[in-house]
Amino acid sequence: MIAYFIKMLVCSGVLYGYYALALKNNPFHRWNRGYLLLATVTSILLPLLQFSLVSAAAPAYTGPLVTVYGYMTNTVQQAGTSSIASRVTPGIYSLITLLLIANMLRNWLMIKRLTRQGEQTNFNNYLLIRHPQIKSTFSFFGNIFWGEELTPDSEEGKQVLRHELEHVQGRHTADKLLLQLVCAIFWFNPFFHLFKRELAMVHEFLADKAAAAENAPDEYARTLLQMTLQTKRMLIANSFTQAPVKRRILMLFTHKANYTLLKKIIIFPVLVLLGFIIGCQQDLDLQSPVKSSAALLNASKSSATTSSEEVFTFVSDPPVFPGGEKALAKFLSRNIRYPKTAQANNTTGTVSVKFVVNSSGKISQIKTEGKLLGNGLEEESMRAVAAMPDWIPGKHEGRNVSVEFHLPIRYMLNYQ
């Protein structure tokens, strides 16, 4: 999860940086609205992308899966600081998320109460609601909650009504709820909060443009200045007096942008590059650089005999551990010891050890593959492999050859 969160932060940071440099304060508001929504969804989904540029074939020879058990008492497990941290941290994270979602639900219930208790006037496309507690006009889905500062029949009231109708017809409330939910779940990501703020401004730009279309922009700007009050408003609603008003007035008089097409299409190569970088991050764990001293010693002893030999992945007679697979499993079970550090940190999983059985039957080129588990599991696995006796070498076309071999070792913990 930590790796996913880091990738998500990087992805959302890059996408917001592009928006701030190329799209922000430009008059193509519908494009910006779609971009901000897609950038949010992309930042969540793109870190899940994983692919490898190397199409590695499945290993030809794999030994039996050997399971190593570690035995611990429940008291030891409870005393481990890592176990406590592993529960406290998700607990705090979940608590903050639940509080934020609860605040959303509280605002929603307040709006429902205003709808139920207010004076309702039904129109074709919306429902106009009046209530003494409504101090400033705002919209929520198909409802327009009218404040007491204006009457709908006045000239300014008609402009405000046209503004809120654009919010209703554009379904801006759904956008705000989506971003509110994303910010509640991923509250630690500052870029999602920036996406939410910018999307709210784009909604206002769209509504201002629609309201000013029937009047001169300067007249609407005058109304906007008069109506901008410091009023308490709910974040999930679309309020006419939403700040900052300066950007909204400037956008009323901005009709052209330089290099419009270039600013829009440059995101596509950026997305491809970002997906390539994030998706290929999984390849960093394909080979573990960790080697135990025993494995290094064994590899150095046999390097002279294997450096000039071709390593086969398929031969007519594969190499065999003396006594067969049962003897191999028995040897590893007796020689592998579950690292105490791994037990203390509750580290479990499967380590895949890759090595070469050379033409003399000796073990060389020991390394691990796959995700690094840590806490000594890789070192212990390679130490045990390096301690194995000579194998019966593999043969190909009647001669002894070096053969690649893979051995999975699974570590599990039993609590008593």
ZIKAZI-V770971 format. One line per field, one symbol per residue. ss: DSSP state (h for helix, s for strand, l for the rest). phi: phi as a letter, one per 30 degrees, with the letter a starting at -180 (. if undefined). A space follows every 10 residues. Layout:
# ZIKAZI-V770971
ss: ???
phi: ???
This chain:
# ZIKAZI-V770971
ss: lhhhhhhhhh hhhhhhhhhh hhhlllllhh hhhhhhhhhh hhhhhhhhll llllllllll lslllsssss sslhhhhhhl hhhhhhhhhh hhhhhhhhhh hhhhhhhhhh hhhhhhhlss ssllllssss lllllllsss llssssllll llllhhhhhh hhhhhhhhhl lhhhhhhhhh hhhhhllllh hhhhhhhhhh hhhhhhhhhh hhllllhhhh hhhhhhhlll lllllllssl llllhhhhhh hhlllllllh hhhhhhhhhh hhhhhhhhhh hhhhhlssll llhhhhhhhh hhhhhhllll ssllllslls llllhhhhhh hhhhhllllh hhhhllllss ssssssslll llsssssssl llllllhhhh hhhhhhllll lslsssllss ssssssssss sssssl
phi: .ddddddddd ddddddeddd dccdicdddd dddddddddd ddddcddddb abdcdddddd bbdddccccc cbcddddddd ddddddcddd ddeddddddd dddddddddd ddddddcddc bdbdcabcbb aeddcbdabb hcccccdcdb cddddddddd dddddddddd hddddddddd dddddcdddd ddddeddddd ddeddddddd ddddbdeddd ddddddcdbd cdbdddcccd cddddddddd ddcccbbdhe dddddddddd dddddddddd ddddcdbddd bddddddddd dcdddcdccd cccbbdbddb dejjdddddd ddddcdcded ddddchdbkc ccccabcddc idcahdacbi dddihidddd dddddddddd cdddbbhibd bdbdbbbdbc cbcccc
